[in-house]
Amino acid sequence: MHDPAIWKYLNEFLGTAILVLLGDGVVAGVLLKHSKAEGGGWIVITIAWGLAVLMGIYVAGAVSGALMNPALTIGLALIGKLSWSLVPGFILAQMAGGFVGGVLVYLTYLPHWRPTQDPGLKLAVFCTGPAIRHLPSNFLTEIIGTFVLTFGVLAIGGNPMAPGISSLAVALMVVAIGMSLGGPTGYAINPARDIGPRLAHWVLPIPGKGSSDWSYAVVPAFGPVVGAIAGAVAYHLIYG
């Protein structure tokens, strides 16, 4: 545990677990039957997801940079902002954190799964799905959302006006992405936020859960990677 890389991986795991616990937790609160937050709506979800990002940043930011996102990890490595030697460990830690976060949401809402009859709502707690299923369009939506995320993270980090409020600025950007661009696909913009909890949905004994919809998973798994690469390269070409 004295290897600095190990500490970075641990913090990426913890930050991503907190991110998913709070992010998927608000979706569970809004969608599952007999929750006190049932019916809270999209605004509640998008604001809470932004705050989930903020908490994850505070947990992991000082040690690992709190990337909490395999797509962002690859994008930053591509332009030299992160060592490629850290990328495999970061991605594994982020995916594991997403899985554990999903399991913790399941445990938190344990009595609410059985009264919720719709298997689609149960799946939506853990991972994203399209409002209109058209994979090329869904893929493009994820590219655009993650482009904005990655370009925005780099812009905030490089902005002399941002020090001291950069974490909050990133969180508010995630809220804006959710409100503005999240409608078509639920804005995964992060493979660990989708694939890790989707795996949890697949293995957990959720009553009446239905399919984990792995046929759609290619969109949140790879669309964000393309978007992050494009956003990182665009920022690097414009600002050097």
KAGIJO-V759389 format. One record per residue. N is the residue number from 1. RES is the residue in one letter. OMEGA is omega in whole degrees, -180 to 180 (NA if undefined). NEAR is the number of other C-alpha atoms within 12 Angstrom. D_FIRST is the distance of its C-alpha to the first C-alpha in whole Angstrom. Layout:
# KAGIJO-V759389
n/res/omega/near/d_first
N/RES/OMEGA/NEAR/D_FIRST
N/RES/OMEGA/NEAR/D_FIRST
This chain:
# KAGIJO-V759389
n/res/omega/near/d_first
1/M/179/9/0
2/H/177/8/4
3/D/-180/9/5
4/P/179/13/8
5/A/180/21/9
6/I/179/19/6
7/W/177/25/7
8/K/179/33/10
9/Y/179/35/11
10/L/-180/33/10
11/N/175/35/12
12/E/176/44/15
13/F/-178/44/14
14/L/-180/36/15
15/G/-180/45/18
16/T/177/52/20
17/A/177/42/20
18/I/179/39/21
19/L/-176/49/24
20/V/178/53/25
21/L/-179/41/25
22/L/-179/38/27
23/G/176/46/29
24/D/178/52/30
25/G/179/41/31
26/V/177/39/33
27/V/177/41/35
28/A/-179/44/35
29/G/-177/37/37
30/V/-171/31/39
31/L/-172/35/40
32/L/-176/38/40
33/K/175/25/43
34/H/169/20/43
35/S/178/23/40
36/K/179/15/41
37/A/-175/20/40
38/E/179/22/42
39/G/-178/19/44
40/G/172/21/42
41/G/-174/19/43
42/W/-178/24/41
43/I/177/22/41
44/V/-178/25/39
45/I/-176/36/36
46/T/178/36/36
47/I/-179/27/36
48/A/176/34/33
49/W/175/39/31
50/G/178/33/31
51/L/176/32/30
52/A/176/37/27
53/V/-180/41/26
54/L/180/35/26
55/M/177/29/24
56/G/177/41/21
57/I/180/35/22
58/Y/179/29/21
59/V/-168/28/18
60/A/-170/32/16
61/G/-174/27/18
62/A/-175/17/17
63/V/-173/23/14
64/S/-173/35/15
65/G/176/31/18
66/A/177/39/19
67/L/172/52/21
68/M/-170/51/20
69/N/-180/50/23
70/P/-180/48/23
71/A/178/44/26
72/L/178/47/25
73/T/-180/44/22
74/I/180/38/25
75/G/-179/38/27
76/L/178/35/25
77/A/-177/27/24
78/L/-180/26/28
79/I/173/26/29
80/G/179/18/26
81/K/-180/25/24
82/L/179/22/21
83/S/178/19/20
84/W/-180/18/21
85/S/180/16/18
86/L/-170/27/16
87/V/-179/31/18
88/P/180/22/18
89/G/176/27/14
90/F/-176/41/16
91/I/178/39/19
92/L/180/28/17
93/A/180/36/15
94/Q/179/46/18
95/M/178/41/20
96/A/177/38/18
97/G/177/41/18
98/G/178/45/22
99/F/-179/39/22
100/V/176/37/21
101/G/177/42/23
102/G/178/46/26
103/V/-180/34/25
104/L/175/29/25
105/V/177/37/28
106/Y/-179/40/30
107/L/-179/21/29
108/T/-176/21/30
109/Y/-173/32/34
110/L/-178/25/34
111/P/-171/18/38
112/H/-176/29/39
113/W/-177/33/38
114/R/178/21/41
115/P/179/21/44
116/T/-173/28/43
117/Q/-173/20/45
118/D/179/22/44
119/P/178/24/42
120/G/177/26/41
121/L/179/33/40
122/K/178/46/37
123/L/-178/39/36
124/A/175/38/36
125/V/-171/45/34
126/F/-172/50/31
127/C/-174/47/32
128/T/175/44/35
129/G/-175/38/38
130/P/172/29/41
131/A/172/18/44
132/I/-174/16/46
133/R/176/19/45
134/H/-166/16/46
135/L/177/23/43
136/P/179/20/44
137/S/178/18/44
138/N/179/35/41
139/F/179/34/39
140/L/178/27/41
141/T/179/38/40
142/E/176/45/36
143/I/-178/38/36
144/I/-180/34/38
145/G/-178/43/36
146/T/171/44/33
147/F/-180/37/35
148/V/179/37/35
149/L/-175/45/32
150/T/177/43/30
151/F/-179/33/33
152/G/178/32/33
153/V/-180/35/29
154/L/179/34/30
155/A/178/28/33
156/I/180/26/32
157/G/-178/23/29
158/G/-175/18/32
159/N/-180/16/34
160/P/178/12/35
161/M/-170/12/36
162/A/-176/18/33
163/P/-179/15/31
164/G/178/13/30
165/I/-174/17/31
166/S/180/25/29
167/S/178/32/27
168/L/179/25/31
169/A/177/28/32
170/V/180/37/30
171/A/179/31/30
172/L/176/27/34
173/M/178/33/34
174/V/175/38/33
175/V/-179/31/35
176/A/178/26/38
177/I/180/34/37
178/G/-178/35/37
179/M/-172/26/40
180/S/-171/21/42
181/L/-172/28/40
182/G/-174/32/39
183/G/-177/25/42
184/P/-172/28/43
185/T/-175/39/39
186/G/175/38/37
187/Y/172/46/35
188/A/-178/54/32
189/I/-174/45/31
190/N/-180/49/28
191/P/-179/47/27
192/A/180/48/24
193/R/-178/51/26
194/D/-172/53/29
195/I/178/45/27
196/G/177/44/24
197/P/176/46/27
198/R/176/44/30
199/L/177/30/28
200/A/177/36/27
201/H/-177/42/31
202/W/-173/27/32
203/V/-175/21/30
204/L/-180/28/31
205/P/-179/17/34
206/I/-179/32/35
207/P/176/23/39
208/G/-170/22/41
209/K/-179/29/39
210/G/-176/21/40
211/S/173/25/39
212/S/174/32/36
213/D/179/28/38
214/W/179/21/35
215/S/177/15/38
216/Y/-169/28/38
217/A/178/33/34
218/V/-178/25/35
219/V/179/38/36
220/P/178/45/32
221/A/-171/37/30
222/F/176/33/32
223/G/178/37/34
224/P/179/45/31
225/V/178/40/30
226/V/180/36/33
227/G/-180/39/34
228/A/177/42/31
229/I/180/32/32
230/A/-180/31/35
231/G/180/35/34
232/A/-180/38/32
233/V/180/27/34
234/A/179/24/37
235/Y/-178/29/35
236/H/-180/23/34
237/L/-177/12/38
238/I/-172/12/39
239/Y/177/15/37
240/G/NA/14/36
